[in-house]
Amino acid sequence: MDVIQRKKMLEKIIDSVIDEALNGSQPELIRDIDSCFEYILTKCYPEGVPPEKEKEIIKKLVKAKLEPDKKSKKKEPIINIIEEACEHCVGGSKPCQNACVVDAIKFDENGKHTIDEEKCVYCGLCANACRSGAIVERSEFLQVINMIRRRDNNPVYAILAPSFVGQFGDKVLPEQVKAGLKRLGFTDVFEVALAADVITIQEAREFIDRMGRGENFMITSCCCPAFIKLVEKHRPKVAHLVSESVSPMIAMGRFIKAREKNARVVFIGPCIAKKNEAKLPDLNDAVDCVLTFYELSRLFNVAKIKLVEMDKLPILDAAHDGRTFAHTGGVTQAITRSIKSMRPDLEVKAVKGNGLKQCNELLKEIEEKGLEANFMEGMGCPGGCVAGPATLVPVKVSTPKVAEFADKSPFIESISNPRALNLFERYGNMTQLLSKKKKVRV
């Protein structure tokens, strides 16, 4: 079986599992991936099951993709390599290793490859580069579906990353994506950009406080967990300069749960690293599951939801600046504007890291005190979140869509968004908006 055939089979099996879960016709199978696999394989291929070796490879891929984290002290990895499936790199090329900026993929003398968890920042670029489909990230399809089916007891809220605009079709409006999520069964839908407005104000105040204390630098982007891990794991000398704020995703989840104690929250975005962030010990109370845009598109397809035919449900949560967190430079613009509103006399000299490679170079300059700046924004993906590994359209298509949607907001600056101010006033005292990022000076 060649790679294309294997990938098609894998996609068909996973979609069939999702269909069974959505329809509830075989709920007992969904709780047991092994039984579910055998059932679905027979259903998909009644006239001929693949050879036993190939069947075992596909089964491992399905389990790596869909099986929930085991309840053990050791956290299951977000990204897995299925060694038996890694057999299609030509001429000794190693595209996964070449894609890894932090040198986290290793090959031993026998050609066996592994991911070094001590170095990995969970960006997901290796999974995109893999030609054989041997590298897969864990999915929470089934957990999300099961939560939706139990929403009468625990309402389930979808929170959309700012980069969602334009991802689901050129003619699909943001308001139709919200309607599609409600059709899937979500209780309600919110923009994470609303929490980005809150975090913008908080980080502007933090910058002002740091400068007032005589510090000469501050690093963000709290919204990019791959960048934060890059700092913590590879540039720890400057970790103390990173903003103390949680990400807008974590903030939004916590705001919802402060308002409604029994709520469940599903983040939907372009990022594999968010799956790891949501599981971190000091953050795992905020978001129950993470889906990528690619995963959500599959849910829409299996559920036969055509977004372009949906009614439009208003989305009025966020200011222009919160919505522009989606692309490189958006965070800098948002925070700078808020700083100028509070302290017009304070100069912000900003640099922007566009992709992990450039971020790493800038961080090294900060270590060596060779950078003429006092503020740095870091984005793990070149172009920002609109270029994340689980996006559906090219960055040149999505970026103007995000800008157009941002321009439709009735509020420009985050600090002028009454919804953000009200959210913070009502639930700020009940919500932890600071994180326990590593601050070790080396």
MARZA-240933 format. One line per field, with one value per residue (C-alpha): residue in three letters; residue number from 1; chain; x, z, y. Coordinates in nm, 3 decimals. Example, Ala and Ser with C-alpha at 12.3 -4.5 7.8 and 13.67 -1.06 7.14 Angstrom:
<recs>
rest [ALA	SER]
nr [1	2]
kette [A	A]
xx [1.230	1.367]
zz [0.780	0.714]
yy [-0.450	-0.106]
</recs>
This chain:
<recs>
rest [MET	ASP	VAL	ILE	GLN	ARG	LYS	LYS	MET	LEU	GLU	LYS	ILE	ILE	ASP	SER	VAL	ILE	ASP	GLU	ALA	LEU	ASN	GLY	SER	GLN	PRO	GLU	LEU	ILE	ARG	ASP	ILE	ASP	SER	CYS	PHE	GLU	TYR	ILE	LEU	THR	LYS	CYS	TYR	PRO	GLU	GLY	VAL	PRO	PRO	GLU	LYS	GLU	LYS	GLU	ILE	ILE	LYS	LYS	LEU	VAL	LYS	ALA	LYS	LEU	GLU	PRO	ASP	LYS	LYS	SER	LYS	LYS	LYS	GLU	PRO	ILE	ILE	ASN	ILE	ILE	GLU	GLU	ALA	CYS	GLU	HIS	CYS	VAL	GLY	GLY	SER	LYS	PRO	CYS	GLN	ASN	ALA	CYS	VAL	VAL	ASP	ALA	ILE	LYS	PHE	ASP	GLU	ASN	GLY	LYS	HIS	THR	ILE	ASP	GLU	GLU	LYS	CYS	VAL	TYR	CYS	GLY	LEU	CYS	ALA	ASN	ALA	CYS	ARG	SER	GLY	ALA	ILE	VAL	GLU	ARG	SER	GLU	PHE	LEU	GLN	VAL	ILE	ASN	MET	ILE	ARG	ARG	ARG	ASP	ASN	ASN	PRO	VAL	TYR	ALA	ILE	LEU	ALA	PRO	SER	PHE	VAL	GLY	GLN	PHE	GLY	ASP	LYS	VAL	LEU	PRO	GLU	GLN	VAL	LYS	ALA	GLY	LEU	LYS	ARG	LEU	GLY	PHE	THR	ASP	VAL	PHE	GLU	VAL	ALA	LEU	ALA	ALA	ASP	VAL	ILE	THR	ILE	GLN	GLU	ALA	ARG	GLU	PHE	ILE	ASP	ARG	MET	GLY	ARG	GLY	GLU	ASN	PHE	MET	ILE	THR	SER	CYS	CYS	CYS	PRO	ALA	PHE	ILE	LYS	LEU	VAL	GLU	LYS	HIS	ARG	PRO	LYS	VAL	ALA	HIS	LEU	VAL	SER	GLU	SER	VAL	SER	PRO	MET	ILE	ALA	MET	GLY	ARG	PHE	ILE	LYS	ALA	ARG	GLU	LYS	ASN	ALA	ARG	VAL	VAL	PHE	ILE	GLY	PRO	CYS	ILE	ALA	LYS	LYS	ASN	GLU	ALA	LYS	LEU	PRO	ASP	LEU	ASN	ASP	ALA	VAL	ASP	CYS	VAL	LEU	THR	PHE	TYR	GLU	LEU	SER	ARG	LEU	PHE	ASN	VAL	ALA	LYS	ILE	LYS	LEU	VAL	GLU	MET	ASP	LYS	LEU	PRO	ILE	LEU	ASP	ALA	ALA	HIS	ASP	GLY	ARG	THR	PHE	ALA	HIS	THR	GLY	GLY	VAL	THR	GLN	ALA	ILE	THR	ARG	SER	ILE	LYS	SER	MET	ARG	PRO	ASP	LEU	GLU	VAL	LYS	ALA	VAL	LYS	GLY	ASN	GLY	LEU	LYS	GLN	CYS	ASN	GLU	LEU	LEU	LYS	GLU	ILE	GLU	GLU	LYS	GLY	LEU	GLU	ALA	ASN	PHE	MET	GLU	GLY	MET	GLY	CYS	PRO	GLY	GLY	CYS	VAL	ALA	GLY	PRO	ALA	THR	LEU	VAL	PRO	VAL	LYS	VAL	SER	THR	PRO	LYS	VAL	ALA	GLU	PHE	ALA	ASP	LYS	SER	PRO	PHE	ILE	GLU	SER	ILE	SER	ASN	PRO	ARG	ALA	LEU	ASN	LEU	PHE	GLU	ARG	TYR	GLY	ASN	MET	THR	GLN	LEU	LEU	SER	LYS	LYS	LYS	LYS	VAL	ARG	VAL]
nr [1	2	3	4	5	6	7	8	9	10	11	12	13	14	15	16	17	18	19	20	21	22	23	24	25	26	27	28	29	30	31	32	33	34	35	36	37	38	39	40	41	42	43	44	45	46	47	48	49	50	51	52	53	54	55	56	57	58	59	60	61	62	63	64	65	66	67	68	69	70	71	72	73	74	75	76	77	78	79	80	81	82	83	84	85	86	87	88	89	90	91	92	93	94	95	96	97	98	99	100	101	102	103	104	105	106	107	108	109	110	111	112	113	114	115	116	117	118	119	120	121	122	123	124	125	126	127	128	129	130	131	132	133	134	135	136	137	138	139	140	141	142	143	144	145	146	147	148	149	150	151	152	153	154	155	156	157	158	159	160	161	162	163	164	165	166	167	168	169	170	171	172	173	174	175	176	177	178	179	180	181	182	183	184	185	186	187	188	189	190	191	192	193	194	195	196	197	198	199	200	201	202	203	204	205	206	207	208	209	210	211	212	213	214	215	216	217	218	219	220	221	222	223	224	225	226	227	228	229	230	231	232	233	234	235	236	237	238	239	240	241	242	243	244	245	246	247	248	249	250	251	252	253	254	255	256	257	258	259	260	261	262	263	264	265	266	267	268	269	270	271	272	273	274	275	276	277	278	279	280	281	282	283	284	285	286	287	288	289	290	291	292	293	294	295	296	297	298	299	300	301	302	303	304	305	306	307	308	309	310	311	312	313	314	315	316	317	318	319	320	321	322	323	324	325	326	327	328	329	330	331	332	333	334	335	336	337	338	339	340	341	342	343	344	345	346	347	348	349	350	351	352	353	354	355	356	357	358	359	360	361	362	363	364	365	366	367	368	369	370	371	372	373	374	375	376	377	378	379	380	381	382	383	384	385	386	387	388	389	390	391	392	393	394	395	396	397	398	399	400	401	402	403	404	405	406	407	408	409	410	411	412	413	414	415	416	417	418	419	420	421	422	423	424	425	426	427	428	429	430	431	432	433	434	435	436	437	438	439	440	441	442]
kette [A	A	A	A	A	A	A	A	A	A	A	A	A	A	A	A	A	A	A	A	A	A	A	A	A	A	A	A	A	A	A	A	A	A	A	A	A	A	A	A	A	A	A	A	A	A	A	A	A	A	A	A	A	A	A	A	A	A	A	A	A	A	A	A	A	A	A	A	A	A	A	A	A	A	A	A	A	A	A	A	A	A	A	A	A	A	A	A	A	A	A	A	A	A	A	A	A	A	A	A	A	A	A	A	A	A	A	A	A	A	A	A	A	A	A	A	A	A	A	A	A	A	A	A	A	A	A	A	A	A	A	A	A	A	A	A	A	A	A	A	A	A	A	A	A	A	A	A	A	A	A	A	A	A	A	A	A	A	A	A	A	A	A	A	A	A	A	A	A	A	A	A	A	A	A	A	A	A	A	A	A	A	A	A	A	A	A	A	A	A	A	A	A	A	A	A	A	A	A	A	A	A	A	A	A	A	A	A	A	A	A	A	A	A	A	A	A	A	A	A	A	A	A	A	A	A	A	A	A	A	A	A	A	A	A	A	A	A	A	A	A	A	A	A	A	A	A	A	A	A	A	A	A	A	A	A	A	A	A	A	A	A	A	A	A	A	A	A	A	A	A	A	A	A	A	A	A	A	A	A	A	A	A	A	A	A	A	A	A	A	A	A	A	A	A	A	A	A	A	A	A	A	A	A	A	A	A	A	A	A	A	A	A	A	A	A	A	A	A	A	A	A	A	A	A	A	A	A	A	A	A	A	A	A	A	A	A	A	A	A	A	A	A	A	A	A	A	A	A	A	A	A	A	A	A	A	A	A	A	A	A	A	A	A	A	A	A	A	A	A	A	A	A	A	A	A	A	A	A	A	A	A	A	A	A	A	A	A	A	A	A	A	A	A	A	A	A	A	A	A	A	A	A	A	A	A	A	A	A	A	A	A	A	A	A	A	A	A	A	A	A	A	A	A	A	A	A	A	A	A	A	A	A	A	A	A	A	A	A	A	A	A]
xx [0.000	0.148	0.135	-0.163	-0.369	-0.278	-0.369	-0.702	-0.780	-0.682	-0.900	-1.194	-1.165	-1.137	-1.434	-1.634	-1.545	-1.659	-1.981	-2.052	-1.988	-2.205	-2.494	-2.459	-2.540	-2.246	-2.162	-2.001	-1.746	-1.633	-1.513	-1.285	-1.057	-0.947	-1.301	-1.400	-1.115	-1.208	-1.573	-1.497	-1.234	-1.487	-1.751	-1.521	-1.365	-1.614	-1.458	-1.092	-0.905	-0.542	-0.253	-0.196	0.122	-0.046	-0.353	-0.137	0.028	-0.310	-0.437	-0.140	-0.203	-0.572	-0.486	-0.222	-0.477	-0.790	-0.708	-0.750	-0.464	-0.419	-0.482	-0.124	0.140	0.325	0.160	0.099	0.284	0.080	0.279	0.371	0.593	0.472	0.803	0.659	0.495	0.815	0.942	0.904	1.183	1.383	1.761	1.815	1.613	1.459	1.194	1.061	1.408	1.468	1.141	1.232	1.392	1.491	1.658	1.412	1.391	1.673	1.777	1.984	2.235	1.954	1.748	1.491	1.365	1.232	1.108	1.314	1.052	1.315	1.362	1.023	0.811	0.505	0.480	0.361	0.576	0.724	0.378	0.315	0.652	0.621	0.568	0.454	0.199	0.403	0.391	0.046	-0.087	-0.343	-0.703	-0.996	-1.277	-1.445	-1.415	-1.574	-1.860	-1.926	-1.930	-2.178	-2.404	-2.405	-2.451	-2.782	-2.582	-2.266	-2.305	-2.029	-1.884	-1.673	-1.409	-1.267	-0.910	-0.887	-0.744	-1.068	-1.185	-1.163	-1.060	-1.376	-1.433	-1.402	-1.777	-1.828	-1.879	-1.761	-2.123	-2.197	-1.913	-2.078	-2.412	-2.244	-2.097	-2.438	-2.580	-2.313	-2.452	-2.235	-2.425	-2.270	-1.968	-1.724	-1.425	-1.099	-1.020	-1.243	-0.998	-0.713	-0.853	-0.837	-0.483	-0.377	-0.478	-0.308	0.017	0.016	-0.003	0.269	0.499	0.437	0.508	0.827	0.962	0.867	1.071	1.375	1.357	1.452	1.275	0.955	0.881	0.544	0.356	0.155	-0.080	0.189	0.272	0.540	0.724	0.690	0.836	1.117	1.210	1.175	1.360	1.616	1.666	1.611	1.844	1.570	1.270	1.232	1.153	0.843	0.506	0.335	-0.005	-0.180	-0.278	-0.611	-0.725	-0.666	-0.817	-1.132	-1.180	-1.140	-1.378	-1.646	-1.596	-1.599	-1.939	-2.069	-1.902	-2.017	-1.932	-1.708	-1.485	-1.346	-1.083	-1.076	-0.771	-0.482	-0.234	-0.109	0.091	-0.237	-0.315	-0.010	-0.077	-0.428	-0.281	-0.014	-0.060	-0.114	-0.341	-0.550	-0.854	-0.936	-0.996	-1.129	-1.045	-0.866	-0.967	-0.781	-0.949	-0.874	-1.042	-1.345	-1.381	-1.399	-1.668	-1.868	-1.823	-1.920	-2.222	-2.316	-2.321	-2.276	-2.161	-2.229	-2.599	-2.621	-2.795	-2.575	-2.546	-2.392	-2.038	-1.980	-1.733	-1.398	-1.228	-1.023	-0.697	-0.795	-0.889	-0.552	-0.368	-0.404	-0.108	0.248	0.257	-0.101	-0.004	0.254	0.004	-0.263	-0.038	0.140	-0.190	-0.308	0.024	-0.007	-0.359	-0.235	0.114	0.158	0.503	0.640	0.833	0.779	1.068	0.938	1.080	0.878	0.995	0.825	0.858	1.059	1.387	1.375	1.245	1.542	1.782	1.623	1.622	1.993	2.048	1.852	2.070	2.377	2.221	2.271	1.914	1.804	1.451	1.246	0.963	0.952	0.662	0.725	0.518	0.613	0.471	0.594	0.302	0.151	-0.141	-0.293	-0.004	-0.044	0.016	-0.357	-0.488	-0.689	-0.599	-0.273	-0.164	-0.193	-0.562	-0.648	-0.458	-0.673	-0.987	-0.879	-0.806	-1.146	-1.327	-1.122	-1.221	-1.589	-1.555	-1.723	-1.417	-1.058	-0.844	-0.878	-0.902	-1.212	-1.403	-1.676	-1.736	-1.375	-1.384	-1.713	-1.579	-1.277	-1.478	-1.727	-1.494	-1.139	-1.123	-1.239	-0.997	-0.625	-0.478	-0.112	0.084	0.370	0.612	0.968	1.158	1.496	1.794	2.090]
zz [0.000	-0.098	0.113	-0.069	-0.024	0.344	0.403	0.226	0.433	0.753	0.670	0.584	0.907	1.126	0.952	1.008	1.378	1.399	1.218	1.465	1.755	1.610	1.535	1.854	1.677	1.835	2.154	2.328	2.048	2.078	2.431	2.308	2.021	1.956	1.913	1.727	1.482	1.399	1.352	1.131	0.926	0.841	0.763	0.536	0.359	0.357	0.050	0.147	0.459	0.405	0.489	0.859	0.873	0.701	0.917	1.231	1.103	1.037	1.374	1.548	1.355	1.455	1.821	1.821	1.669	1.866	2.188	2.492	2.731	2.972	3.336	3.450	3.601	3.272	3.024	2.683	2.402	2.179	1.871	1.799	1.544	1.420	1.327	1.108	0.883	0.826	0.501	0.220	0.253	-0.071	-0.091	0.279	0.297	0.635	0.581	0.937	1.079	0.837	0.943	1.312	1.412	1.758	1.650	1.846	1.595	1.625	1.414	1.559	1.371	1.255	1.113	1.394	1.474	1.795	1.924	2.209	2.453	2.630	2.312	2.139	2.139	1.993	1.690	1.468	1.169	1.159	1.113	0.817	0.662	0.703	0.359	0.484	0.741	1.013	1.243	1.387	1.651	1.904	1.835	2.070	1.822	2.039	2.366	2.205	2.058	2.391	2.569	2.319	2.370	2.745	2.713	2.905	3.225	3.122	2.857	2.596	2.459	2.147	2.156	1.818	1.762	1.580	1.273	1.203	0.953	0.594	0.688	0.585	0.232	0.040	0.055	0.416	0.653	1.017	1.125	0.936	1.113	1.442	1.312	1.201	1.547	1.704	1.457	1.567	1.919	2.095	2.354	2.235	2.054	2.155	1.998	2.179	2.050	2.331	2.585	2.365	2.431	2.806	2.787	2.567	2.840	3.105	2.908	2.832	3.206	3.269	3.017	3.185	3.527	3.407	3.253	3.570	3.778	3.565	3.359	2.997	2.813	2.790	2.572	2.459	2.270	2.532	2.256	2.100	2.320	2.079	2.118	2.498	2.497	2.270	2.535	2.830	2.677	2.451	2.570	2.948	3.012	2.893	3.032	3.312	3.047	2.921	3.006	3.303	3.132	3.037	2.674	2.548	2.506	2.874	2.981	2.774	2.912	3.267	3.216	3.089	3.381	3.631	3.493	3.470	3.698	3.520	3.168	2.925	2.682	2.342	2.177	1.796	1.619	1.377	1.628	1.744	2.027	2.186	2.253	2.475	2.639	2.742	2.930	3.128	3.503	3.594	3.296	3.251	3.436	3.154	2.831	2.817	2.455	2.157	1.794	1.493	1.196	0.995	1.257	1.275	0.896	0.917	1.183	0.960	0.662	0.849	1.004	0.652	0.763	0.467	0.616	0.307	0.344	0.714	0.852	0.995	1.373	1.489	1.627	1.822	2.093	2.012	1.916	1.600	1.789	1.961	1.626	1.472	1.716	1.430	1.229	1.300	1.418	1.542	1.906	1.889	1.736	1.993	2.298	2.166	2.107	2.459	2.606	2.414	2.549	2.907	2.879	2.560	2.680	2.694	2.388	2.264	2.052	1.920	1.722	1.583	1.552	1.250	1.282	1.530	1.343	1.343	1.702	1.812	1.643	1.813	2.151	2.113	2.045	2.359	2.556	2.426	2.489	2.127	2.039	2.018	2.145	2.464	2.346	2.146	1.993	1.904	1.661	1.609	1.256	0.978	0.922	1.262	1.358	1.011	0.893	1.164	1.081	1.093	0.880	0.567	0.334	0.241	0.461	0.171	0.146	0.516	0.629	0.434	0.551	0.914	0.850	0.687	0.981	1.227	1.044	1.098	1.476	1.624	1.850	1.746	2.058	2.304	2.585	2.424	2.403	2.671	2.644	2.741	3.025	3.152	3.134	3.341	3.593	3.651	3.655	3.684	4.060	4.012	3.728	3.736	3.443	3.534	3.449	3.609	3.322	3.409	3.526	3.593	3.518	3.391]
yy [0.000	0.337	0.652	0.804	0.487	0.467	0.832	0.790	0.483	0.659	0.960	0.736	0.539	0.849	1.013	0.694	0.697	1.060	0.972	0.690	0.929	1.207	0.978	0.778	0.452	0.268	0.464	0.168	0.136	0.496	0.428	0.148	0.247	-0.114	-0.245	0.066	0.023	-0.336	-0.243	0.058	-0.126	-0.398	-0.136	0.066	-0.229	-0.519	-0.680	-0.671	-0.576	-0.465	-0.702	-0.756	-0.546	-0.250	-0.294	-0.266	0.053	0.214	0.099	0.264	0.585	0.582	0.519	0.794	1.030	0.950	0.769	1.000	1.069	0.783	0.867	0.834	1.056	1.073	1.309	1.155	1.336	1.566	1.461	1.099	0.928	0.588	0.433	0.157	0.416	0.613	0.466	0.714	0.971	0.963	0.973	1.010	1.332	1.406	1.676	1.648	1.709	1.995	2.159	2.150	2.480	2.353	2.025	1.811	1.523	1.273	0.972	0.689	0.474	0.243	0.527	0.515	0.862	1.011	1.346	1.488	1.618	1.828	2.032	2.012	2.330	2.147	2.375	2.089	2.183	1.833	1.679	1.908	1.824	1.445	1.286	0.948	1.060	0.891	1.196	1.262	1.497	1.383	1.484	1.538	1.476	1.217	1.407	1.715	1.513	1.342	1.679	1.820	1.520	1.595	1.971	1.969	1.916	2.097	2.370	2.360	2.683	2.719	2.991	3.091	3.206	3.542	3.368	3.178	3.438	3.315	2.961	2.776	2.903	3.226	3.289	3.179	3.471	3.472	3.492	3.168	2.988	3.080	2.950	2.625	2.572	2.625	2.372	2.123	2.159	2.415	2.617	2.942	3.082	3.357	3.527	3.470	3.821	3.950	3.808	3.938	4.286	4.222	4.083	4.376	4.622	4.408	4.380	4.753	4.819	4.562	4.733	5.070	4.917	4.746	5.066	5.253	5.006	5.073	4.756	4.801	4.520	4.316	4.014	3.887	3.699	3.523	3.402	3.177	2.875	2.753	3.084	3.070	2.717	2.836	3.094	2.857	2.562	2.726	3.085	3.066	3.361	3.597	3.407	3.664	3.927	3.743	3.895	3.737	3.721	3.401	3.361	3.497	3.134	3.059	3.391	3.335	2.985	3.109	3.401	3.162	2.925	3.213	3.307	2.952	2.698	2.383	2.505	2.321	2.511	2.407	2.623	2.619	2.751	2.701	2.569	2.229	2.387	2.500	2.133	2.118	2.455	2.347	2.047	2.232	2.178	2.544	2.613	2.296	2.435	2.677	2.482	2.127	2.044	2.195	2.148	2.281	2.446	2.134	1.915	2.143	2.135	1.755	1.776	2.010	1.775	1.458	1.636	1.760	2.122	2.359	2.685	2.890	2.805	2.895	3.200	3.474	3.507	3.836	3.836	4.155	4.058	4.215	4.538	4.582	4.540	4.214	4.067	4.154	3.925	3.676	3.807	3.914	4.273	4.272	4.216	4.496	4.737	4.654	4.687	4.998	5.174	5.096	5.214	5.542	5.590	5.550	5.700	5.903	6.014	5.658	5.540	5.187	5.061	4.730	4.440	4.150	3.792	3.637	3.259	3.052	3.089	3.468	3.469	3.262	3.502	3.804	3.632	3.564	3.936	4.022	3.779	3.955	4.300	4.394	4.488	4.850	4.797	4.768	4.540	4.218	4.030	3.667	3.462	3.098	3.078	3.310	3.544	3.471	3.247	3.289	3.069	2.804	2.437	2.352	2.637	2.564	2.852	3.031	3.320	3.565	3.477	3.476	3.787	4.039	3.853	3.898	4.266	4.316	4.156	4.364	4.682	4.595	4.616	4.927	4.970	5.029	5.009	4.725	4.978	5.130	4.800	4.815	4.439	4.370	4.622	4.480	4.124	4.219	4.423	4.141	3.842	3.977	3.923	3.563	3.485	3.414	3.607	3.557	3.245	3.054	3.088	2.994	3.297	3.138	3.357	3.153]
</recs>
